[in-house]
């Protein structure tokens, strides 16, 4: 008998190459990425507000002496740090450094006490604005930054607890009545 031809071995299909991993698009970056550019104007306004507060507290520091002067100088430094953090967020989102040119020092209008009262109200307004901005953003890092800054702006009248935001402002106010 004639030999029976062997059946060809079944052909195994070549495994298809694994799909290339999808590269993250800029719009996919949720933490301080380009998708947060819609907050650019808001960040610029916050930076300018913090620098304005810095100038005001610097002027108050120069107008006072002793502990009050040191307190206002410390508060001015805090406001400048806030502006720097906001500016860093702006840069990470946009790729553009935003830092307004230094302006002339603030000329305090009104009395010392009226300026303190104005700052007291301004700090409360700042806290509310940061909390509102945190509620509007989908960016988790920007939200966290806004909430941290809101806590720094927080005023807790008559608190004996240290580290309660702008408690020093109230102390200076009541010490000079």
CORMO-V149950 format. One record per backbone hydrogen bond with DSSP energy under -1.0 kcal/mol. CO is the residue of the C=O (numbers start at 1). NH is the residue of the N-H. E is the energy in kcal/mol with one decimal. If there is no record, write none. Layout:
co:CO nh:NH e:E
co:CO nh:NH e:E
This chain:
co:25 nh:28 e:-1.6
co:26 nh:29 e:-1.2
co:33 nh:36 e:-2.3
co:34 nh:37 e:-2.0
co:36 nh:39 e:-2.3
co:37 nh:40 e:-2.2
co:39 nh:43 e:-2.7
co:40 nh:44 e:-2.4
co:41 nh:45 e:-2.2
co:42 nh:46 e:-2.4
co:43 nh:47 e:-2.6
co:44 nh:48 e:-2.4
co:45 nh:49 e:-2.5
co:46 nh:50 e:-2.6
co:47 nh:51 e:-2.3
co:48 nh:52 e:-2.2
co:49 nh:53 e:-2.5
co:50 nh:54 e:-2.3
co:51 nh:55 e:-2.3
co:52 nh:56 e:-2.2
co:53 nh:57 e:-2.8
co:54 nh:58 e:-2.1
co:55 nh:59 e:-2.2
co:56 nh:60 e:-2.4
co:57 nh:61 e:-2.2
co:58 nh:62 e:-1.9
co:59 nh:63 e:-1.5
co:60 nh:64 e:-1.1
co:66 nh:70 e:-2.0
co:67 nh:71 e:-2.7
co:68 nh:72 e:-2.6
co:69 nh:73 e:-2.3
co:70 nh:74 e:-2.2
co:71 nh:75 e:-2.4
co:72 nh:76 e:-2.5
co:73 nh:77 e:-2.1
co:74 nh:78 e:-2.1
co:75 nh:79 e:-2.2
co:76 nh:80 e:-2.0
co:77 nh:81 e:-2.2
co:78 nh:82 e:-2.2
co:79 nh:83 e:-2.2
co:80 nh:84 e:-2.2
co:81 nh:85 e:-2.4
co:82 nh:86 e:-2.4
co:83 nh:87 e:-2.5
co:84 nh:88 e:-2.3
co:85 nh:89 e:-2.1
co:86 nh:90 e:-2.5
co:87 nh:91 e:-2.4
co:88 nh:92 e:-2.5
co:89 nh:93 e:-2.1
co:90 nh:94 e:-2.8
co:91 nh:95 e:-3.1
co:111 nh:115 e:-2.1
co:112 nh:116 e:-2.2
co:113 nh:117 e:-2.5
co:114 nh:118 e:-2.3
co:115 nh:119 e:-2.4
co:116 nh:120 e:-2.6
co:117 nh:121 e:-2.3
co:118 nh:122 e:-2.5
co:119 nh:123 e:-2.7
co:120 nh:124 e:-1.5
co:121 nh:125 e:-2.3
co:122 nh:126 e:-2.5
co:123 nh:127 e:-2.2
co:124 nh:128 e:-2.2
co:125 nh:129 e:-2.5
co:126 nh:130 e:-2.4
co:127 nh:131 e:-2.3
co:128 nh:132 e:-2.4
co:129 nh:133 e:-2.4
co:130 nh:134 e:-2.3
co:131 nh:135 e:-1.6
co:133 nh:137 e:-1.2
co:139 nh:143 e:-2.5
co:140 nh:144 e:-2.0
co:141 nh:145 e:-2.3
co:142 nh:146 e:-2.8
co:143 nh:147 e:-2.4
co:144 nh:148 e:-2.4
co:145 nh:149 e:-2.5
co:146 nh:150 e:-2.3
co:147 nh:151 e:-2.0
co:148 nh:152 e:-1.8
co:149 nh:153 e:-1.7
co:154 nh:166 e:-2.0
co:156 nh:159 e:-1.5
co:166 nh:169 e:-1.4
co:167 nh:171 e:-2.1
co:168 nh:172 e:-2.6
co:169 nh:173 e:-2.2
co:170 nh:174 e:-2.9
co:171 nh:175 e:-2.2
